[in-house]
């Protein structure tokens, strides 16, 4: 029997000196908790700088004006604005991709399995917002109701990864699905809760750009470069219209195809044929080799969906570049004792640390009681309580919404302090609950069992 050709993974490529640097970095980037660690370090660095002797220079740096002008058209904003409206549009694009993946291919396509995280997420949005409004309704800072609604998935994943095997794999699935639904809620809050006025001409231009994207998909356009160019125009239209520019990123992410253009199995066949050509002799004399390699490369690229490819391509940049830069620009809060005890800070902190777990547990219990959902096997109420507290870590999205809700510097500072305090308390309590929970006897897939009779007793076990 003839020897089988080597797979792409087994072919030994030449080792260059640069690989000694790249290999450990690449390994680090694939550690589940790594992005949370980097985000935490950047947060600490921003807080330290904002409360040091160089605070004035540090805060002034993010206000540096940057822009371009073409004739009478000028696009000039502070560096912080470009980060929050520009770089974060890529962050929201990836969120759109992940939402599309979960709805089309993941946990959210199964209504029965999606019912628990859906109910938990709804409770985890409504109760924190209600908690905030109960404390600030009719008072200064009322508009900050959206701040404690969202969950920061990077920190949640980091905390869960630190706990390791003590966490049932099904709980990870629930928390990730909950965070995805939370992101959808946050997007709606930004779109409808924090959009004041509209420039209909620019909005029409942005919508026209989306129509062009749909038309290109129909025509079979595959070039990522072309879509990037049109996407930049859509971003500009939304940015100038008054609708927050990050919404453009979400829409484009949701429009990205979740299915590959070529049928499954074709990729392996293409690799086999390419291997036969290369190993079959005569490759050096083969005419038009570059063109053939280009066609094979393009064909193999089309065997995975654009959605899967873009998530793979962009996720490290979002996790290790965009989010840390956002933290450096937004988490630098000059800390004052008065801010920690201000009504806005307390309302935000209580919304995250009390409202979030209360909403998640109460709506989860209701969904289970009504028979709409089932508790995954291996997940107890204690696990769900710990996960509910971890969901109170609202860092990235909460800081982002704070910037939209408050123009007054004092109120914005108080809201950010509340976010940091509420997230810290949520992280500590959540990790403590999960660390003292009984470890699952074995790793079981997220197979649901009927736990409606269990009530909330397990939460205090």
N, C-alpha and C positions, 0 to 999 in steps of 0.2 A: 504494500500500500504506500502510495507516495506521501511524502511528508507534507503536512499542512503548512501553508505560508504563515509567517509570524504575524501576530496581531499588531495593531498600531501601538498598543501599550507595551508590548514585549520587545519592540525594536530598541536597541541600546543606542541612544543618540550621543554624540560627542559631549564630554563634560568640559565646560569652559570655566575659567576662574569666577565668572560672574555668578555661576550656579551656586557657589558656596554662600553667596549673599541672598540669592533669590529663594532657594529652597526653604530655609527656616522662616523667611517672611511669608511665603506661600502657605506653609504649614500653620503659621499663626493666624493668617486670615481665614482659615477654615475651622478654627476653634470656635465653638458655638458661643462662648461667653466673651470672646475677644472684643467684639464691637462695643459691648457694654462696658468693658474695662477701659477702652480708649475714651468712650464718651464720659465716663466718670472722671478720668484723669483731666480731660479738657475742662470739665465743669469745675473741678477743684482749682485748676490753674486760673480760670476766669475769675472765680471768687477771690482767690488770693491776690491777683493783680488789681481787682477793683477795690480792694480794701488795704492797699499798700501805699507806699510813698509815690508810686508811679500811676496811681489811679486816674488822675486827670488826663495824663497822656494816653493811657490805655483806652479809656472811654472815648476820648477825642479821635483816636485812630479810626474807630468804626464809623465815625461821622464824616470821614474824608469823602468829598464829592468825586464821583467817577461817572463819566458818561461820554456820549458821542453826539455830534450835530451834523445834520445833512441839510444844507440850505437853511430854511426856516424851521425845520423840524429838529428839536433837541430832546435827547433822552439823557437826563442827568439826575442822579440820585446819590445818596450816601452809600458807602460800602456796605453798611448793615442792610440797607434796603435791597441792594443787589443780591445779598445772601438770602434774605427772607423771601424775596419775590422771584429771584432768578434761580439760584442753586436749589432752593426748596421746591421749585417746580419740578426738578428732576426727582427729588425725594417723593413728591406726590405722584409723579408718573410711575415710579416703581410701586407705590401703593396701589395705583390703578391696575397695574399688571398683576399684582398679587391677589387683589379682589377678583379680577377676571379669572385667574387660575383656580381660586377656591370655588367660585360659582360654576365654572365650566368643568373642572376636573377634580376638585378637592372635596373637602368635608361638606361644604355648603350646597353641593348639588343634591345631597340626600336630605330631604326635608326632615325625616325622623332624627337623623344624627345632628342636623343643624339646629333643631328646636331648642336644645339646652343652651348652647352658646348664644343663640339669638335672644332667648329670653333673658339670659344673664347680662348680655350687652345692653339690652333695652333698659333693664333695671339699673345697670351701671352707668347709664347716661341720664335717665330721668331723675333718679333720686339725688345724685350730686348736684344737678342743676336746681332741683327743688330745695335742697338744703341751703344752697347759696342764696336763692331768692327769698327763702324764709327769713334769712338773717339780714338781707340788704334790700328787700323790696321797698321801693319808694325812697330809698336813701342814696347817698352818693356812692357810685360804684355799682349800681344795679346792673349795668350792662355787662358785667363780668360773669354772668351766669354760665357762659359756655366754657369757661376756663377749666373747671374741675371735671369735665365730662370725658376726656380722652385718656387712653392708656398708652404708655411708652413701651413698645414691644421690645426694644433693644435691652432696656434694663430688666424687664420681666424675664426675657430669655437668659440674660446673664445670671439672675438670681436662681432660676430653675436649674441652669447648668451647674452652678456651684453646689447645689444640693444633690446632684448626681442621681444615683439609683434609688434614692429615697422617694423620688417623685414618680408616680405611675405614668407611663408613656401616654395613657389616655388623657391625663390632666394636661399634659403639654399640648395635645391636640385641641382640647377645649379652650385653653388660654390663647392659643394662636388664632383660633377661629373667632373667639370673643374680640381679640384685638383688631382683627380684620373688620368685623362689623362695627366696632368702635370707630375705626378710621372712616368708614362710610358715614357714620353719624357726624363725626367732626367735619367732614367735607360739606355735608348739608348745612351744618351750623355756620361754617364760614361763608357758604354761598348765599344763604337766606338771612342769617342773623347779623352778619357784619358787612353787608354791602349797602351803602348809603344812597348813592346816586349812580345813574347809568348814562354813558355816552353811547347812544344807539348806533351811531355811525361806526365807531370802533367795534362795538359788539357784533354788528352785522358782518364786519370784515373778519372777525374771529370765527364766527359761525360759518362764513363762506370758506374759510380755510379748512374747517372740519369737513365740509362737503367735498372739498378737493381731495382730502385724505380718503374719504369713502369712495370717490370716483376712481382714484388711483388703485385702490384695492380691487375694485371691479375690473379694471383694465389689466390687472396682473403686474403692476409695478412692484418690484422687489427691492429696490435700492434703499438701504437705510439712510444714505446721505440725502436723497431727495425728500424722504419723510422727515428727516431732521430739519431741513430747510423750511418745509411747510409748517412743521411743528413750531419753529421759532416765530413764524408769522402769526400763527394762532395765539401763541403766548403774548405777542405784542398787542394783538387785538384785544385780548381779555385784560391785559395790564392797563391799557389806555381807556378801556370802557368803564372801569370802576368795579367790575367783578374781579375778585382777587385772582391774580395771574396763576396761582397754583392750581386753580380749578381746571385750567387748560391742560395741565399735566395729567390730572386724573382722567379727564375725558379721553385724551389720546391713549392713555394706558388701557382704558376699558375697550377702546376700538381695536387694539392689537389682536390679531388672530391667535387663537389658542390651539389651533390644529396645524400640523405641518402641511406643506403644499404637496409633498410626495408621500406615498403610502409607506406604512411601517414595513421594515425588512429590506427596503431598497438600499438603505445606507450600508448594511452589511454586504449586500451584493456588489455595490459600487466599490467598497474597500477590497473585496475579494478580487474583482476584475483588475483594479489598479495594482494590487499585489502580484497578480499573475503576469501583468505586463512588465512590471519592474523586475521580478524575479525570473521571468521566462527567457531572459537573454535578448540581446539586440536592442536594449533600451537606449544605449548610447547612440545608436544609428537611427532611432525612431524620429521621423520628421515631425515638426510642429509640436515638440514636447511641451513647451510652455503653455500653448493653447489647450492641449489636452489636460494638463494639470489644472489649469484654470477652470475648465468645464467640470472636472471631477470634484474640485473643491467647491464649486458653486452648487453642484448637485447634492453633495453630501451635506452641505449647509442647509439645504431645503428639506432634509429628512427630519429636522426638529422644528417645532413651531417658532415663529418670531417671538412669541411671548416667552417661551422657555429660554431662548437665546439671549434676549434682552435682559431678563432677570439675572441670568448668569453673568452677563457682561457688566451690568450696572450695579448690582447689589454690593460688591466690595467698595465701589466708589462712594455709594451712598452711606454705607456703614462706617467706612474708615476715613472719608474725606469730608463729605457734605455735612453729616450730622455733627462731627467734632468741630468743624468750622462754625456751624450754627451755634453750638454750645459756647464756643469762645466769644462769639459776638453778642449772645443774648443772656448768658448765665452770669455775666459779670455785674453783680448787684452790690452796690455799696451798702453793706449791712449796718442797720441801726436798730437798736432795741425797740424803739418806738414803732418801726415797721413790722416787727414780729408780732406786736400786740395790737396792730391796727385792725379795724373791723373788716376791711377787705382781705387782709392776709389770713385772719382767723376763719372767714367764710370760705376762702379757697382751700385752706388746710383741712377744715372739717368736711368739706365736700369730697375731698380726695380720700382722707383717712377714715372717715365715718360713713359718708353717703355712698361711696363706691362699693365697699364690701356689703353694706346693708342692702343696697339695690340689687346687687348680684345674687345674694343669698335669698332675698325675699321673692324675686321674680323666678329664680330657679326652683324654689320650693313650690311656688304656685303652678309653674309649668308641669312639674312632676305630679302634683296633686290632681291636676286636671287631666293627667294622662297624655299630655301633648309631647312630653319628652321622657327620656329614660336616662338614668345615671350610668355612665360607662362603668364596666366591670373593673374593679380594683380602685375606683375613686370613691372615697368616703366623704361625708359632710365636712370632716376636718380638713381634708385636702381642698375641698371647694372653698372653705372659709379662708385657708391660707392663700389660695389662688385669687380670691376676691380682694384680699389686702394687697397682694402684689399688683393687681390691676389698678390700685390706687396710685401707682407710680405714674404720674402724668407728664413727666418732664418735657420732652420735645414738643409735643402738640400743645400742651398747656401753656408753655412759654410763647409758642407761636400765636395762639389765640389771645393771650394777654396783650401782645403787641397790637392786635387788631382792636381789642375792646377798649383799651385805655390810651388816650393821647396825653393826659396829664402825667408828668414824670413821677410825681409822688404816688399816685394811684398805681401806676405801672410797676414801680419799685415794690410797693406793698404786695401786689398780686404775685410778682416773681418770688418774693420771700415766702409767701403762702404756698406757692408751688413747690419750692425747695423743702420747706418744713413738712408739708403734707406727704410729699413723695418719700422723704426720709423715714417718717413714722410708718408709712405703709410698707416700705421695704423691710424695716426691722421687724415689725409685727408679723408680716407675711412669712419671712424666712424663719422666724421663731416657731410659728405654728407648724409649718411644713417640716422643719428639722426635728420636731418632737412627735410627729405623726408616725404611726407604724409603717415600716417599709413594706412595699407590696411583696407578697411571697414569690411572685414570678411576674415576668413581663408579659402581659396579656394585651392583645390588640384591643382597640376601643370598641369592644363588643358590649352593647347596652344590657343592663339588667334592670328589673323593676325594683325601684327603691322608693316608691311613693309612700310606703308605710313608715319609712325610717324617720320622717320629719327632720327636725334640726337637732336631734339628740346628739348626733355624731360630732357636731360642731364644738361641743364642750366636753367631749370624751377625753 
